Every structure is written in structure tokens, then in C-alpha cells.
């Protein structure tokens, strides 16, 4: 059974001064019993570990490395990205929550680890709310409905029309049962009232290969924008509130009459539970400055990300709780369940 989910403490507003951080950390003796003023004011005085609970090369890894590099420059300290994938992100995440809440361990949380997985796995290994300190929201990469370049479907209405005329004849691929493509495809079935067949793969890569070759009818993916730009796939709709800067000519599902068809993989930086509020606010300010950097923002948008800056930790904490509630129904509708 899933561990209980409870509302965590909302942290104080941001505080910019490093001197204030030093004084506040000294006062937080319960959390850091032996922190001197000099040590606190010098934060960070050693490398910061940045956990990515997914293998190298994926969207989570790429986003993390973009941010880690710039954050290291701002803090004048090395930020080391550490990949620890497996079990849909659960292995690395379970390992991460055992780290000290001292600002030297951060993790790129995703909608999979902290919103969908609690309903997919009977033995999760962590509480998606109580075991974390939300630090900073980063971005979302919307699912894009893609078809082969030679597909007979040029628009979403054409695809939906045929799916309703011939139920069960069209298929959609995913990176596996419970993967973001699967959940997005299930949401598409619900919101458009069509019957399309799920074809799970061992990873999204093989699914996209078969989509390009025409063996699949469609995929709702977050990581194949390059194939669209290269002309190997055709994008019919984006599952976000606004159009993607990288695909300005592709309409959203809302524009086509399906406002509840919202499916994005979101990304945000967490620390272990118990990170002192002043340090949480300081890191939030620094990370927001990183993702507001024009060069960083451009690199993320080229990946298909919708970047959102300036959110305080309390906003991110509330967002995670809202998403956790929303994904319960999405996973239920998909019928997905993993041990």
C-alpha cells in the first residue's frame, strides 16, 4: 500500500542575505547542531551532489546538467550530477531521502517519482510529500501527439474521427506500462472518448523508432522533439495550456476543443526533508536566477520545455500536492499497476 501523504510545513518567504542565512542556521541547532557562523556563511564550502534518479541521456538528466553547470558557476562550487536509475526513478529517490538535509544533496524530482509512482507501485520506499523539502520548480515538457511523417492524419480531428469510426484499430506506443506516454495516451482516450490500443515498449526510444518506421499510429511523447524538427515525425497537438516556443505552429489540445487534455512531465529540485528554511530560500533564489538566464532558458526551450521562473518554495510545495491528487485519477483510468 502507498505510504500516507500529509501536508508538510510551508516555509518562510525568501531571504537574500548570506549573513542572515548564517545567523539563522546557527539558530537551527536541532537540525545542524554544530554549525559555526563561519561554516554557514561559507556555504557551499564543498561540492554539491545532484541526484538524477534516471539513466544518463534522458530529459531529466539533460535538464539537470544544464542547471548544475550554471548553478556551480553562481555558487563558485562544483555541482556533481549523479545518475541512479531503476524502477521508474524509485531506486535513486529512495536512496536520496536518506541524505542529510544540509544543502549538499539535491535531487531533480519529476511528475513520475513524486506524482504518478505513488499510485503505480505497491512498495514505493518513500513518502512523496513528507520525505522532501521542495526547493524550486524548474520546467515542464508537455507530451506531444506525434504521428509518422507519412501518416494519413494531418490534424487531430482527422485522427479522432477515424478512431471513433473504427474503434480499437489505431494503436499508440509508450515506454512501458505506467510510463508518461502510457498515462498521456490513457488521458487522450478519456478526454476524446476514443478506443485506441496501448502497445508498451521497454523504453520510449524503441517506441519512437517504430513510430518513425510507421509500425505505430501515434505516440504522445515528451522527448522526441528532434525527430519532429528533422521531419521524421509530424506533431498534431501539444498537451499544454500554451503553445510550445519550439513548435509555435502546432496547436494545443485546448485550442482544438479538449481543454482537460493536459499532460506534461514536470521537473523540480528537492532536498531531503528538514532543510532549514533560510537555506531553502537561498537555494530557491539561486536556482531561479539560473533558469532565468537567457542562455539556460534557450537550451531548455530547445528541448521542448516550458520554463517557469520566480516561484517560491511554498508555491512548489503546493504544486506537488495538487499534482499528487490529480495523478491518482490519471493512473486509475490507465489501469496501470506495477509491483
C-alpha atoms as a printed R data frame, in Angstrom:
    type eleno elety resid chain resno       x      y       z
1   ATOM     1    CA   UNK     A     1   0.000  0.000   0.000
2   ATOM     2    CA   UNK     A     2   1.125  3.552  -0.595
3   ATOM     3    CA   UNK     A     3   2.526  5.389   2.366
4   ATOM     4    CA   UNK     A     4   0.347  8.127   3.767
5   ATOM     5    CA   UNK     A     5   0.536 11.568   2.263
6   ATOM     6    CA   UNK     A     6   0.279 14.573   4.542
7   ATOM     7    CA   UNK     A     7   0.591 18.321   4.219
8   ATOM     8    CA   UNK     A     8   4.110 19.496   5.045
9   ATOM     9    CA   UNK     A     9   5.178 22.761   6.639
10  ATOM    10    CA   UNK     A    10   5.193 25.776   4.315
11  ATOM    11    CA   UNK     A    11   8.491 27.616   4.531
12  ATOM    12    CA   UNK     A    12   9.050 31.307   5.196
13  ATOM    13    CA   UNK     A    13   9.485 33.879   2.415
14  ATOM    14    CA   UNK     A    14  12.832 34.246   0.646
15  ATOM    15    CA   UNK     A    15  15.784 35.872   2.414
16  ATOM    16    CA   UNK     A    16  18.589 37.060   0.193
17  ATOM    17    CA   UNK     A    17  21.394 37.826   2.595
18  ATOM    18    CA   UNK     A    18  24.078 35.214   3.211
19  ATOM    19    CA   UNK     A    19  24.703 36.836   6.598
20  ATOM    20    CA   UNK     A    20  21.100 36.200   7.566
21  ATOM    21    CA   UNK     A    21  21.477 32.588   6.411
22  ATOM    22    CA   UNK     A    22  24.499 32.174   8.655
23  ATOM    23    CA   UNK     A    23  22.701 33.588  11.702
24  ATOM    24    CA   UNK     A    24  19.565 31.521  11.084
25  ATOM    25    CA   UNK     A    25  21.485 28.297  10.603
26  ATOM    26    CA   UNK     A    26  23.211 28.840  13.938
27  ATOM    27    CA   UNK     A    27  19.783 29.153  15.499
28  ATOM    28    CA   UNK     A    28  18.642 25.884  13.878
29  ATOM    29    CA   UNK     A    29  20.594 23.764  16.344
30  ATOM    30    CA   UNK     A    30  18.066 20.927  16.181
31  ATOM    31    CA   UNK     A    31  18.840 20.387  12.510
32  ATOM    32    CA   UNK     A    32  22.515 21.355  12.408
33  ATOM    33    CA   UNK     A    33  23.809 21.053  15.999
34  ATOM    34    CA   UNK     A    34  27.419 22.001  15.279
35  ATOM    35    CA   UNK     A    35  27.349 24.652  12.547
36  ATOM    36    CA   UNK     A    36  29.623 27.642  13.174
37  ATOM    37    CA   UNK     A    37  28.939 31.095  11.765
38  ATOM    38    CA   UNK     A    38  31.972 30.829   9.531
39  ATOM    39    CA   UNK     A    39  30.860 27.453   8.144
40  ATOM    40    CA   UNK     A    40  27.324 28.631   7.467
41  ATOM    41    CA   UNK     A    41  28.400 31.860   5.835
42  ATOM    42    CA   UNK     A    42  30.792 29.915   3.614
43  ATOM    43    CA   UNK     A    43  28.060 27.691   2.159
44  ATOM    44    CA   UNK     A    44  28.768 25.919  -0.023
45  ATOM    45    CA   UNK     A    45  32.309 25.038   1.056
46  ATOM    46    CA   UNK     A    46  32.376 21.648  -0.676
47  ATOM    47    CA   UNK     A    47  30.841 20.040  -3.802
48  ATOM    48    CA   UNK     A    48  27.061 19.618  -4.007
49  ATOM    49    CA   UNK     A    49  25.648 16.257  -5.136
50  ATOM    50    CA   UNK     A    50  22.762 16.493  -7.593
51  ATOM    51    CA   UNK     A    51  20.867 13.210  -7.786
52  ATOM    52    CA   UNK     A    52  19.137 12.258 -11.035
53  ATOM    53    CA   UNK     A    53  17.025  9.124 -10.404
54  ATOM    54    CA   UNK     A    54  17.088  8.231 -14.095
55  ATOM    55    CA   UNK     A    55  19.779  6.984 -16.503
56  ATOM    56    CA   UNK     A    56  22.038  9.410 -18.332
57  ATOM    57    CA   UNK     A    57  20.851 10.857 -21.630
58  ATOM    58    CA   UNK     A    58  17.152 11.365 -20.904
59  ATOM    59    CA   UNK     A    59  15.325 14.657 -20.488
60  ATOM    60    CA   UNK     A    60  15.697 14.629 -16.690
61  ATOM    61    CA   UNK     A    61  19.441 14.109 -16.991
62  ATOM    62    CA   UNK     A    62  19.912 16.785 -19.662
63  ATOM    63    CA   UNK     A    63  17.912 19.395 -17.739
64  ATOM    64    CA   UNK     A    64  19.819 18.579 -14.555
65  ATOM    65    CA   UNK     A    65  23.198 19.001 -16.221
66  ATOM    66    CA   UNK     A    66  22.222 22.330 -17.769
67  ATOM    67    CA   UNK     A    67  21.190 23.632 -14.346
68  ATOM    68    CA   UNK     A    68  24.090 22.041 -12.443
69  ATOM    69    CA   UNK     A    69  26.693 23.714 -14.611
70  ATOM    70    CA   UNK     A    70  25.261 27.213 -14.198
71  ATOM    71    CA   UNK     A    71  24.440 26.737 -10.512
72  ATOM    72    CA   UNK     A    72  28.034 25.703  -9.889
73  ATOM    73    CA   UNK     A    73  29.213 28.885 -11.575
74  ATOM    74    CA   UNK     A    74  26.934 31.041  -9.416
75  ATOM    75    CA   UNK     A    75  27.867 29.307  -6.165
76  ATOM    76    CA   UNK     A    76  31.538 29.031  -7.129
77  ATOM    77    CA   UNK     A    77  31.436 25.363  -6.226
78  ATOM    78    CA   UNK     A    78  31.231 22.087  -8.117
79  ATOM    79    CA   UNK     A    79  27.754 20.594  -8.573
80  ATOM    80    CA   UNK     A    80  28.156 16.895  -9.358
81  ATOM    81    CA   UNK     A    81  25.348 15.163 -11.240
82  ATOM    82    CA   UNK     A    82  24.902 11.561 -10.094
83  ATOM    83    CA   UNK     A    83  22.664  9.202 -12.063
84  ATOM    84    CA   UNK     A    84  20.979  6.391 -10.150
85  ATOM    85    CA   UNK     A    85  18.166  4.986 -12.275
86  ATOM    86    CA   UNK     A    86  15.873  2.000 -11.922
87  ATOM    87    CA   UNK     A    87  12.275  1.121 -11.024
88  ATOM    88    CA   UNK     A    88  10.831  4.211 -12.662
89  ATOM    89    CA   UNK     A    89  13.020  6.539 -10.609
90  ATOM    90    CA   UNK     A    90  12.232  4.866  -7.277
91  ATOM    91    CA   UNK     A    91  15.693  3.421  -6.589
92  ATOM    92    CA   UNK     A    92  17.531  6.724  -6.755
93  ATOM    93    CA   UNK     A    93  14.751  8.584  -4.981
94  ATOM    94    CA   UNK     A    94  14.646  6.097  -2.091
95  ATOM    95    CA   UNK     A    95  18.401  6.418  -1.730
96  ATOM    96    CA   UNK     A    96  18.227 10.218  -1.807
97  ATOM    97    CA   UNK     A    97  15.837 10.662   1.128
98  ATOM    98    CA   UNK     A    98  18.476  9.160   3.447
99  ATOM    99    CA   UNK     A    99  20.842 12.075   2.749
100 ATOM   100    CA   UNK     A   100  21.392 14.846   5.291
101 ATOM   101    CA   UNK     A   101  19.281 18.000   4.879
102 ATOM   102    CA   UNK     A   102  22.366 20.197   4.787
103 ATOM   103    CA   UNK     A   103  22.178 21.740   1.316
104 ATOM   104    CA   UNK     A   104  24.794 19.424  -0.151
105 ATOM   105    CA   UNK     A   105  22.318 16.915  -1.568
106 ATOM   106    CA   UNK     A   106  19.739 17.943  -4.174
107 ATOM   107    CA   UNK     A   107  17.552 15.886  -6.496
108 ATOM   108    CA   UNK     A   108  15.649 16.515  -9.709
109 ATOM   109    CA   UNK     A   109  12.171 15.271  -8.841
110 ATOM   110    CA   UNK     A   110   9.678 14.602 -11.608
111 ATOM   111    CA   UNK     A   111   5.985 14.000 -12.112
112 ATOM   112    CA   UNK     A   112   6.827 10.303 -12.317
113 ATOM   113    CA   UNK     A   113   8.627  9.984  -8.989
114 ATOM   114    CA   UNK     A   114   6.519 12.387  -6.926
115 ATOM   115    CA   UNK     A   115   3.077 12.222  -8.519
116 ATOM   116    CA   UNK     A   116   2.464  9.072 -10.566
117 ATOM   117    CA   UNK     A   117   4.644  6.433  -8.883
118 ATOM   118    CA   UNK     A   118   2.798  6.534  -5.541
119 ATOM   119    CA   UNK     A   119  -0.191  5.033  -7.367
120 ATOM   120    CA   UNK     A   120   1.775  2.703  -9.638
121 ATOM   121    CA   UNK     A   121   3.943  0.905  -7.085
122 ATOM   122    CA   UNK     A   122   2.708 -1.047  -4.096
123 ATOM   123    CA   UNK     A   123   6.096 -0.633  -2.368
124 ATOM   124    CA   UNK     A   124   7.320  2.866  -3.062
125 ATOM   125    CA   UNK     A   125  10.071  3.265  -0.467
126 ATOM   126    CA   UNK     A   126   9.392  6.949   0.244
127 ATOM   127    CA   UNK     A   127   6.609  9.397   1.006
128 ATOM   128    CA   UNK     A   128   6.295 11.856  -1.904
129 ATOM   129    CA   UNK     A   129   5.461 14.731   0.451
130 ATOM   130    CA   UNK     A   130   6.900 14.110   3.926
131 ATOM   131    CA   UNK     A   131  10.346 12.924   2.792
132 ATOM   132    CA   UNK     A   132  11.224 16.073   0.813
133 ATOM   133    CA   UNK     A   133  11.803 19.786   1.065
134 ATOM   134    CA   UNK     A   134  10.560 21.373  -2.188
135 ATOM   135    CA   UNK     A   135  13.191 23.904  -3.257
136 ATOM   136    CA   UNK     A   136  12.462 25.162  -6.776
137 ATOM   137    CA   UNK     A   137  10.180 24.385  -9.684
138 ATOM   138    CA   UNK     A   138  12.104 24.227 -12.974
139 ATOM   139    CA   UNK     A   139  10.014 23.424 -16.045
140 ATOM   140    CA   UNK     A   140   7.545 21.114 -17.736
141 ATOM   141    CA   UNK     A   141   7.899 19.255 -21.012
142 ATOM   142    CA   UNK     A   142   4.453 18.653 -22.494
143 ATOM   143    CA   UNK     A   143   3.514 15.460 -24.257
144 ATOM   144    CA   UNK     A   144   3.211 15.991 -27.994
145 ATOM   145    CA   UNK     A   145   0.879 13.856 -30.084
146 ATOM   146    CA   UNK     A   146   3.106 12.641 -32.909
147 ATOM   147    CA   UNK     A   147   2.404 10.507 -35.951
148 ATOM   148    CA   UNK     A   148   4.740  9.186 -38.695
149 ATOM   149    CA   UNK     A   149   5.671 11.689 -41.388
150 ATOM   150    CA   UNK     A   150   3.711  9.639 -43.959
151 ATOM   151    CA   UNK     A   151   0.647  9.245 -41.735
152 ATOM   152    CA   UNK     A   152  -2.755  9.765 -43.334
153 ATOM   153    CA   UNK     A   153  -3.595 12.030 -40.404
154 ATOM   154    CA   UNK     A   154  -2.710 15.673 -40.854
155 ATOM   155    CA   UNK     A   155  -4.804 17.019 -37.987
156 ATOM   156    CA   UNK     A   156  -6.085 15.857 -34.621
157 ATOM   157    CA   UNK     A   157  -9.758 15.984 -35.728
158 ATOM   158    CA   UNK     A   158  -8.932 13.596 -38.595
159 ATOM   159    CA   UNK     A   159  -7.312 11.110 -36.198
160 ATOM   160    CA   UNK     A   160 -10.157 11.289 -33.674
161 ATOM   161    CA   UNK     A   161 -12.767 10.919 -36.420
162 ATOM   162    CA   UNK     A   162 -11.235  7.674 -37.683
163 ATOM   163    CA   UNK     A   163 -10.689  6.354 -34.158
164 ATOM   164    CA   UNK     A   164 -14.417  6.796 -33.459
165 ATOM   165    CA   UNK     A   165 -15.455  5.219 -36.751
166 ATOM   166    CA   UNK     A   166 -13.127  2.229 -36.252
167 ATOM   167    CA   UNK     A   167 -12.736  1.586 -32.503
168 ATOM   168    CA   UNK     A   168  -9.686 -0.457 -31.491
169 ATOM   169    CA   UNK     A   169  -7.929 -0.225 -34.858
170 ATOM   170    CA   UNK     A   170  -5.418  2.528 -34.034
171 ATOM   171    CA   UNK     A   171  -2.557  1.951 -31.609
172 ATOM   172    CA   UNK     A   172  -0.280  4.128 -29.511
173 ATOM   173    CA   UNK     A   173   3.155  3.273 -28.154
174 ATOM   174    CA   UNK     A   174   4.761  4.035 -24.809
175 ATOM   175    CA   UNK     A   175   7.935  3.455 -22.853
176 ATOM   176    CA   UNK     A   176   6.136  0.840 -20.771
177 ATOM   177    CA   UNK     A   177   3.145  0.321 -18.500
178 ATOM   178    CA   UNK     A   178   2.803  3.412 -16.328
179 ATOM   179    CA   UNK     A   179   5.250  5.475 -18.394
180 ATOM   180    CA   UNK     A   180   4.371  9.084 -19.175
181 ATOM   181    CA   UNK     A   181   3.406  8.151 -22.746
182 ATOM   182    CA   UNK     A   182   1.042  5.478 -21.426
183 ATOM   183    CA   UNK     A   183  -0.631  7.841 -18.963
184 ATOM   184    CA   UNK     A   184  -0.939 10.567 -21.602
185 ATOM   185    CA   UNK     A   185  -2.435  8.086 -24.071
186 ATOM   186    CA   UNK     A   186  -4.924  6.939 -21.469
187 ATOM   187    CA   UNK     A   187  -5.876 10.542 -20.771
188 ATOM   188    CA   UNK     A   188  -6.375 11.050 -24.513
189 ATOM   189    CA   UNK     A   189  -8.773  8.093 -24.603
190 ATOM   190    CA   UNK     A   190 -10.736  9.518 -21.693
191 ATOM   191    CA   UNK     A   191 -10.933 13.121 -22.885
192 ATOM   192    CA   UNK     A   192 -11.751 12.342 -26.539
193 ATOM   193    CA   UNK     A   193 -13.843  9.213 -25.909
194 ATOM   194    CA   UNK     A   194 -11.890  7.071 -28.377
195 ATOM   195    CA   UNK     A   195 -10.728  3.467 -28.205
196 ATOM   196    CA   UNK     A   196  -7.061  3.127 -29.151
197 ATOM   197    CA   UNK     A   197  -4.811  0.193 -28.250
198 ATOM   198    CA   UNK     A   198  -1.791  0.572 -25.964
199 ATOM   199    CA   UNK     A   199   1.486 -1.024 -27.114
200 ATOM   200    CA   UNK     A   200   4.089 -0.903 -24.310
201 ATOM   201    CA   UNK     A   201   7.832 -0.997 -25.059
202 ATOM   202    CA   UNK     A   202  10.903 -1.288 -22.855
203 ATOM   203    CA   UNK     A   203  11.658  2.406 -23.007
204 ATOM   204    CA   UNK     A   204  10.419  5.275 -25.128
205 ATOM   205    CA   UNK     A   205  13.352  5.007 -27.560
206 ATOM   206    CA   UNK     A   206  12.175  1.773 -29.202
207 ATOM   207    CA   UNK     A   207   8.624  3.117 -29.364
208 ATOM   208    CA   UNK     A   208   9.777  6.186 -31.267
209 ATOM   209    CA   UNK     A   209  11.820  4.019 -33.644
210 ATOM   210    CA   UNK     A   210   8.680  2.048 -34.520
211 ATOM   211    CA   UNK     A   211   6.664  5.259 -34.808
212 ATOM   212    CA   UNK     A   212   9.160  6.706 -37.286
213 ATOM   213    CA   UNK     A   213   9.035  3.485 -39.319
214 ATOM   214    CA   UNK     A   214   5.224  3.550 -39.362
215 ATOM   215    CA   UNK     A   215   4.622  0.473 -37.211
216 ATOM   216    CA   UNK     A   216   2.739  2.604 -34.687
217 ATOM   217    CA   UNK     A   217  -0.065  5.046 -35.406
218 ATOM   218    CA   UNK     A   218   0.792  7.582 -32.734
219 ATOM   219    CA   UNK     A   219   2.743  8.333 -29.561
220 ATOM   220    CA   UNK     A   220   2.267 11.089 -27.007
221 ATOM   221    CA   UNK     A   221   5.892 11.767 -26.166
222 ATOM   222    CA   UNK     A   222   7.991 14.329 -24.296
223 ATOM   223    CA   UNK     A   223  11.441 13.550 -25.649
224 ATOM   224    CA   UNK     A   224  11.288 13.281 -29.452
225 ATOM   225    CA   UNK     A   225  11.086 16.926 -30.475
226 ATOM   226    CA   UNK     A   226  14.272 16.494 -32.513
227 ATOM   227    CA   UNK     A   227  12.528 13.890 -34.679
228 ATOM   228    CA   UNK     A   228   9.694 16.340 -35.318
229 ATOM   229    CA   UNK     A   229  12.096 19.112 -36.257
230 ATOM   230    CA   UNK     A   230  14.019 16.726 -38.506
231 ATOM   231    CA   UNK     A   231  10.808 15.926 -40.391
232 ATOM   232    CA   UNK     A   232  10.680 12.266 -39.345
233 ATOM   233    CA   UNK     A   233   7.513 12.773 -37.312
234 ATOM   234    CA   UNK     A   234   4.515 15.077 -37.582
235 ATOM   235    CA   UNK     A   235   3.188 16.858 -34.489
236 ATOM   236    CA   UNK     A   236  -0.604 17.233 -34.347
237 ATOM   237    CA   UNK     A   237  -1.208 18.726 -30.898
238 ATOM   238    CA   UNK     A   238   0.537 19.731 -27.679
239 ATOM   239    CA   UNK     A   239  -0.869 18.725 -24.278
240 ATOM   240    CA   UNK     A   240  -0.148 22.026 -22.526
241 ATOM   241    CA   UNK     A   241  -2.043 25.213 -21.755
242 ATOM   242    CA   UNK     A   242   0.027 27.249 -24.200
243 ATOM   243    CA   UNK     A   243   1.820 26.500 -27.433
244 ATOM   244    CA   UNK     A   244   5.448 25.458 -27.282
245 ATOM   245    CA   UNK     A   245   8.011 28.114 -28.234
246 ATOM   246    CA   UNK     A   246   9.844 25.355 -30.111
247 ATOM   247    CA   UNK     A   247   6.684 24.433 -32.104
248 ATOM   248    CA   UNK     A   248   4.755 27.693 -32.489
249 ATOM   249    CA   UNK     A   249   2.620 26.367 -35.353
250 ATOM   250    CA   UNK     A   250   1.351 23.290 -33.510
251 ATOM   251    CA   UNK     A   251  -1.960 23.893 -31.664
252 ATOM   252    CA   UNK     A   252  -2.730 22.825 -28.118
253 ATOM   253    CA   UNK     A   253  -5.458 20.280 -27.406
254 ATOM   254    CA   UNK     A   254  -7.398 23.101 -25.725
255 ATOM   255    CA   UNK     A   255  -7.429 25.072 -28.947
256 ATOM   256    CA   UNK     A   256  -8.908 22.021 -30.662
257 ATOM   257    CA   UNK     A   257 -11.676 21.593 -28.106
258 ATOM   258    CA   UNK     A   258 -10.105 19.432 -25.373
259 ATOM   259    CA   UNK     A   259  -9.143 21.772 -22.507
260 ATOM   260    CA   UNK     A   260  -8.628 18.968 -19.976
261 ATOM   261    CA   UNK     A   261  -6.091 17.192 -22.178
262 ATOM   262    CA   UNK     A   262  -3.092 18.387 -20.180
263 ATOM   263    CA   UNK     A   263  -0.157 16.004 -19.908
264 ATOM   264    CA   UNK     A   264   3.338 17.181 -19.127
265 ATOM   265    CA   UNK     A   265   6.370 15.759 -17.397
266 ATOM   266    CA   UNK     A   266   7.326 18.361 -14.805
267 ATOM   267    CA   UNK     A   267  10.672 18.839 -13.129
268 ATOM   268    CA   UNK     A   268  11.648 20.474  -9.854
269 ATOM   269    CA   UNK     A   269  14.535 20.429  -7.422
270 ATOM   270    CA   UNK     A   270  14.082 18.863  -4.000
271 ATOM   271    CA   UNK     A   271  16.195 18.489  -0.873
272 ATOM   272    CA   UNK     A   272  15.710 15.878   1.854
273 ATOM   273    CA   UNK     A   273  13.073 16.699   4.467
274 ATOM   274    CA   UNK     A   274  14.243 19.106   7.149
275 ATOM   275    CA   UNK     A   275  16.317 21.557   5.126
276 ATOM   276    CA   UNK     A   276  16.327 24.836   7.118
277 ATOM   277    CA   UNK     A   277  14.013 27.456   5.647
278 ATOM   278    CA   UNK     A   278  16.692 30.154   5.147
279 ATOM   279    CA   UNK     A   279  18.847 27.756   3.146
280 ATOM   280    CA   UNK     A   280  15.809 26.563   1.199
281 ATOM   281    CA   UNK     A   281  15.043 30.153   0.275
282 ATOM   282    CA   UNK     A   282  18.642 30.907  -0.646
283 ATOM   283    CA   UNK     A   283  18.834 27.890  -2.973
284 ATOM   284    CA   UNK     A   284  15.446 28.770  -4.431
285 ATOM   285    CA   UNK     A   285  16.709 32.256  -5.263
286 ATOM   286    CA   UNK     A   286  19.892 30.918  -6.854
287 ATOM   287    CA   UNK     A   287  18.116 28.234  -8.914
288 ATOM   288    CA   UNK     A   288  15.512 30.729 -10.118
289 ATOM   289    CA   UNK     A   289  18.342 33.000 -11.232
290 ATOM   290    CA   UNK     A   290  19.881 30.079 -13.125
291 ATOM   291    CA   UNK     A   291  16.735 29.170 -15.055
292 ATOM   292    CA   UNK     A   292  16.029 32.840 -15.773
293 ATOM   293    CA   UNK     A   293  19.390 33.144 -17.526
294 ATOM   294    CA   UNK     A   294  18.619 33.653 -21.247
295 ATOM   295    CA   UNK     A   295  21.177 31.088 -22.416
296 ATOM   296    CA   UNK     A   296  19.895 28.450 -19.988
297 ATOM   297    CA   UNK     A   297  16.287 29.184 -20.853
298 ATOM   298    CA   UNK     A   298  17.027 28.870 -24.572
299 ATOM   299    CA   UNK     A   299  18.702 25.484 -24.129
300 ATOM   300    CA   UNK     A   300  15.734 24.167 -22.161
301 ATOM   301    CA   UNK     A   301  13.181 25.552 -24.603
302 ATOM   302    CA   UNK     A   302  15.043 23.875 -27.462
303 ATOM   303    CA   UNK     A   303  14.249 20.593 -25.663
304 ATOM   304    CA   UNK     A   304  10.556 21.463 -25.761
305 ATOM   305    CA   UNK     A   305  10.415 22.663 -22.153
306 ATOM   306    CA   UNK     A   306   8.079 25.347 -20.869
307 ATOM   307    CA   UNK     A   307  10.229 27.219 -18.365
308 ATOM   308    CA   UNK     A   308   8.620 28.969 -15.404
309 ATOM   309    CA   UNK     A   309  10.691 31.105 -13.045
310 ATOM   310    CA   UNK     A   310  10.263 33.039  -9.828
311 ATOM   311    CA   UNK     A   311   8.148 30.557  -7.868
312 ATOM   312    CA   UNK     A   312   8.940 30.388  -4.119
313 ATOM   313    CA   UNK     A   313   9.297 27.071  -2.273
314 ATOM   314    CA   UNK     A   314   5.754 27.295  -0.862
315 ATOM   315    CA   UNK     A   315   4.312 27.530  -4.379
316 ATOM   316    CA   UNK     A   316   6.278 24.467  -5.477
317 ATOM   317    CA   UNK     A   317   5.181 22.531  -2.375
318 ATOM   318    CA   UNK     A   318   1.526 23.295  -3.128
319 ATOM   319    CA   UNK     A   319   2.001 22.385  -6.797
320 ATOM   320    CA   UNK     A   320   3.400 18.953  -5.882
321 ATOM   321    CA   UNK     A   321   0.465 18.228  -3.581
322 ATOM   322    CA   UNK     A   322  -2.007 19.263  -6.272
323 ATOM   323    CA   UNK     A   323  -0.304 17.065  -8.866
324 ATOM   324    CA   UNK     A   324  -0.296 14.125  -6.480
325 ATOM   325    CA   UNK     A   325  -4.068 14.408  -6.202
326 ATOM   326    CA   UNK     A   326  -4.518 14.856  -9.970
327 ATOM   327    CA   UNK     A   327  -2.428 11.832 -10.895
328 ATOM   328    CA   UNK     A   328  -4.480  9.476  -8.746
329 ATOM   329    CA   UNK     A   329  -7.330  9.593 -11.253
330 ATOM   330    CA   UNK     A   330  -4.997  9.582 -14.268
331 ATOM   331    CA   UNK     A   331  -3.293  6.377 -13.106
332 ATOM   332    CA   UNK     A   332  -6.635  4.827 -12.149
333 ATOM   333    CA   UNK     A   333  -8.043  5.497 -15.618
334 ATOM   334    CA   UNK     A   334  -4.964  3.977 -17.257
335 ATOM   335    CA   UNK     A   335  -5.383  0.676 -15.411
336 ATOM   336    CA   UNK     A   336  -1.609  0.603 -14.852
337 ATOM   337    CA   UNK     A   337  -0.208 -1.126 -11.766
338 ATOM   338    CA   UNK     A   338   3.348 -2.191 -11.007
339 ATOM   339    CA   UNK     A   339   4.785 -4.221  -8.161
